[in-house]
Amino acid sequence: MFGKEDLETIATFAERHNLWIISDEVYRSTVFDGEFLSIAFSPGMRERTIIVNSLSKSHAMTGWRLGWTLGPVSASVHLENLAQCMLLGSPTCIQDAAAVTLDEAVTQR
C-alpha cells in the first residue's frame, strides 16, 4: 500500500508525462494500519485514473468473477471494448489446452 507521499510522487510523474493510472483497489478493505488512500483522490488524478475493484476480497466472493471499473466517461468506451474481448471469446491456447485435458480425461476412463 502506498502512502500519501508515494501517491503524490506517482501523481506528479503521471501528470508530467501525460500518463493514465490503473489502480487495482480490490484489497482496499484489507488495511491493518492507517487508512487506504486512492491515487484517484490526489490532485489532478481523478480525470486520469481508472479504478479496478470487486467483491472478491472484501466480501469473500472469490471465484464469482464480478468486478467493475470506475473512471472518466472518456475511458468507458475503451473499457467496454476491452471487456467484450475478454468476455466473448476464450483465447485459442486455453481452448486447445482444455481440449487436450478433456481428451485425456475420456481416455483414462
C-alpha positions in Angstrom: 0.0 0.0 0.0 1.3 3.4 -1.0 1.5 6.3 1.5 0.4 9.8 0.7 3.9 11.0 -0.3 4.4 8.0 -2.7 1.0 8.7 -4.3 1.9 12.3 -4.7 5.2 11.3 -6.4 3.4 8.9 -8.8 0.7 11.6 -9.5 3.3 14.2 -10.3 5.1 11.8 -12.6 1.8 10.8 -14.3 0.8 14.4 -14.9 4.2 15.4 -16.2 4.2 12.6 -18.8 0.5 12.7 -19.5 0.0 9.1 -18.3 -3.1 7.3 -17.1 -3.1 5.3 -13.8 -4.9 1.9 -13.4 -5.4 1.4 -9.7 -6.1 -2.1 -8.5 -8.1 -1.5 -5.4 -9.5 -5.0 -4.7 -7.7 -5.1 -1.4 -8.8 -1.6 -0.2 -10.8 -3.1 2.7 -7.8 -5.1 3.9 -5.8 -2.4 5.7 -4.5 -3.1 9.2 -2.6 0.1 10.0 -3.7 3.5 8.8 -6.3 4.1 6.1 -6.5 3.2 2.4 -5.6 6.1 0.1 -6.6 6.0 -3.5 -4.5 7.8 -6.1 -7.7 9.0 -7.7 -8.2 11.5 -4.9 -4.7 13.0 -5.4 -4.9 16.5 -7.0 -5.3 16.3 -10.8 -5.7 12.5 -10.8 -9.4 11.9 -10.9 -9.5 12.5 -14.7 -6.6 10.2 -15.4 -7.3 7.3 -13.1 -9.2 4.1 -13.7 -10.0 2.2 -10.5 -10.5 -1.6 -10.7 -12.5 -3.2 -7.9 -14.6 -6.3 -7.0 -16.2 -8.0 -4.1 -13.7 -10.9 -4.2 -11.7 -9.9 -1.1 -14.0 -7.5 0.8 -16.9 -10.0 0.8 -15.2 -13.4 0.4 -16.7 -13.8 -3.1 -13.6 -15.1 -4.9 -14.4 -17.1 -8.0 -17.6 -15.2 -8.6 -15.8 -13.2 -11.3 -17.7 -10.0 -10.7 -15.7 -6.7 -10.9 -16.0 -3.2 -12.1 -14.1 -0.1 -13.1 -14.5 3.5 -12.1 -13.1 6.3 -14.2 -13.7 9.1 -16.6 -16.5 8.7 -19.0 -14.0 9.3 -21.8 -12.4 5.9 -20.9 -15.6 4.0 -20.6 -16.0 3.1 -24.3 -12.4 1.7 -24.4 -13.1 -0.3 -21.2 -16.3 -1.6 -22.7 -14.4 -2.8 -25.8 -11.8 -4.5 -23.6 -14.4 -6.2 -21.5 -16.1 -7.6 -24.6 -12.9 -9.0 -25.9 -12.2 -10.7 -22.6 -15.8 -12.0 -22.0 -16.9 -13.0 -25.5 -14.0 -15.2 -26.5 -11.6 -17.5 -24.8 -8.0 -17.4 -26.1 -7.1 -20.2 -28.6 -4.3 -21.5 -26.4 -6.8 -22.0 -23.5 -9.3 -23.7 -25.8 -6.5 -26.1 -27.0 -5.4 -26.9 -23.5 -9.0 -27.6 -22.4 -9.5 -29.9 -25.4 -6.3 -31.9 -24.5 -7.4 -32.1 -20.9 -10.9 -33.3 -21.7 -9.5 -35.9 -24.3 -7.1 -37.2 -21.6 -10.0 -37.5 -19.1 -12.1 -39.5 -21.6 -9.1 -41.7 -22.5 -8.4 -42.5 -18.8 -11.9 -43.8 -18.2 
